[in-house]
Amino acid sequence: MLTFLGENYYLDVTELERQVSYENSVLQVTQPTESENSDQPEQQISVTRYETFKSLIDVVLTEREELDESLGIHGAKDLTIPFKIAFNTLLINKIIKKF
């Protein structure tokens, strides 16, 4: 496992799915007859949220800046602004979690 800023992090795919999915109550209000007739309800997602999280994850996973772990938090000053915003946004939304 790789250590980043003194911690181990991972992407919580279950939380990502929960964040982009519409709640069941919304589905029942908009399509009550279809969900009653089908065996499995269709999963519906917010395309805006999905594309935003997809872009943020892409920024985090493709960061090219070298980080000197011996500098600790001071080494994070060399990270790019897009990476910092993407990482913090995913952390706040609980898609990136500490291991």
Secondary structure, 3 states (H helix, E strand, C coil): CCCECCECEEECHHHHHHHHECCHHHHHHHCHHHHHHCCCCCCCECHHHHHHHHHHHHHHHCCCCCCCHHHHHHHHHHCCHHHHHHHHHHHHCCCEEEC
